[in-house]
Amino acid sequence: MTTEVISINSDDNLLKVEEIFNTHDFHHLPVVDENNVVIGIISRQEFHKMQHSLTIFKTQSAKKHNQSIFNATLVGEIMAKKVAKLSPEDTALVAVGFFRENLFHALPIVDKEGKLVGILTTYDLLTYAYNEPIFIA
């Protein structure tokens, strides 16, 4: 799992989400409360769908309009609220089961109190699975 996780709060606006996705190369942003307990998640794909549904025009006035909507829209209004989570003690096989059955691409990892301690992605599992050197006879 990745332990250095950037998260966001439900009362942050979408301008902050846009800034994070524009400056980082990851696809899932956990949403936490004031105690760092996971309460939601936003995917880059869902964010881009919403972003592109506002206007198809690339004019300056359209961009300004979108920015004002992003400034007024809170993360809590668009985040996925039902979030599957794993604990650090769960095995990779358990994670694979979650990914395959639900078609998820990321799972927040939480401690016993529900506080965010990491995130596991399908990319993390692929990296883990193919970390061993391949020997060709």
C-alpha positions in Angstrom: 0.0 0.0 0.0 1.0 3.6 -0.4 1.3 5.2 3.1 1.9 8.8 2.1 -1.6 9.6 1.1 -3.0 13.0 0.2 -6.6 13.4 1.4 -9.2 16.1 1.3 -12.1 17.2 3.6 -15.7 17.2 2.7 -16.0 21.0 3.2 -13.2 21.7 0.7 -14.3 23.0 -2.7 -13.7 21.4 -6.1 -11.0 23.9 -7.0 -8.8 22.2 -4.4 -9.6 18.8 -6.0 -8.8 20.1 -9.4 -5.4 21.5 -8.1 -4.5 18.2 -6.5 -5.4 16.1 -9.6 -3.5 18.6 -11.8 -0.3 18.4 -9.7 -0.2 14.8 -8.7 -0.2 11.6 -10.7 -2.7 9.5 -8.9 -6.4 8.7 -9.5 -8.2 8.5 -6.2 -8.5 11.0 -3.4 -9.8 9.8 0.0 -12.1 12.2 1.8 -11.6 12.4 5.6 -13.3 14.1 8.5 -11.5 16.3 11.1 -10.3 13.1 12.9 -8.8 11.6 9.7 -11.6 9.0 9.5 -12.4 8.1 5.9 -15.9 9.3 4.9 -15.7 9.2 1.1 -13.6 9.1 -2.0 -13.3 11.0 -5.3 -11.9 9.4 -8.4 -10.1 11.3 -11.1 -12.3 9.7 -13.7 -15.6 10.8 -12.0 -14.1 14.3 -11.4 -13.2 14.6 -15.1 -16.7 13.4 -16.1 -18.2 16.2 -14.0 -15.7 18.7 -15.2 -16.3 18.0 -18.9 -20.1 17.9 -18.5 -20.2 21.6 -17.5 -19.3 23.0 -20.9 -17.8 21.6 -24.1 -16.5 25.0 -25.1 -12.9 26.0 -24.3 -13.5 29.7 -24.2 -12.2 32.0 -21.5 -15.8 32.8 -20.3 -16.6 29.1 -20.1 -13.5 28.4 -18.0 -14.4 31.3 -15.7 -17.9 30.0 -15.4 -16.6 26.5 -14.5 -14.2 27.9 -12.0 -17.0 29.7 -10.2 -19.0 26.5 -10.1 -16.0 24.6 -8.7 -15.5 27.3 -6.1 -19.2 26.9 -4.9 -19.3 23.1 -5.0 -18.1 21.2 -2.0 -16.4 17.8 -2.0 -19.1 16.4 0.3 -21.7 17.0 -2.4 -20.0 14.9 -5.1 -17.9 12.3 -3.3 -18.8 8.6 -3.2 -20.1 8.1 0.3 -20.1 4.3 0.4 -16.5 3.3 0.5 -15.1 -0.2 0.9 -12.0 -0.2 3.2 -9.4 -2.6 4.2 -7.2 -2.9 7.3 -3.5 -3.1 7.2 -3.8 -6.8 8.4 -5.9 -7.8 5.4 -4.0 -9.9 2.8 -3.4 -9.1 -0.9 -5.8 -11.9 -1.7 -8.6 -10.1 0.2 -7.8 -6.9 -1.7 -7.9 -8.8 -5.1 -11.3 -10.2 -4.2 -12.6 -6.6 -3.5 -11.2 -5.3 -6.7 -12.5 -8.2 -8.9 -16.0 -8.3 -7.4 -16.6 -4.6 -7.3 -14.5 -3.3 -10.1 -12.8 -0.9 -7.8 -9.4 0.5 -8.5 -8.5 1.8 -5.1 -9.2 0.9 -1.5 -8.4 3.1 1.5 -6.6 1.3 4.3 -7.8 2.3 7.7 -6.9 1.4 11.3 -9.3 0.1 13.9 -10.8 3.6 14.5 -11.4 4.0 10.7 -8.5 6.5 10.4 -6.7 6.6 7.0 -3.3 5.0 7.1 -2.8 4.2 3.4 -4.4 3.4 0.1 -4.1 0.3 -2.1 -4.5 0.4 -5.8 -4.6 -2.2 -8.6 -1.3 -0.7 -9.7 0.2 -1.4 -6.2 -0.9 -5.1 -6.5 0.6 -5.4 -10.0 3.8 -3.9 -8.7 3.8 -6.4 -5.8 2.9 -9.4 -8.0 5.7 -8.7 -10.5 8.4 -7.5 -8.1 10.2 -10.8 -8.4 12.8 -11.0 -11.1 11.8 -13.1 -14.1 14.3 -15.8 -15.0 14.4 -17.0 -18.6 16.0 -20.4 -19.1 
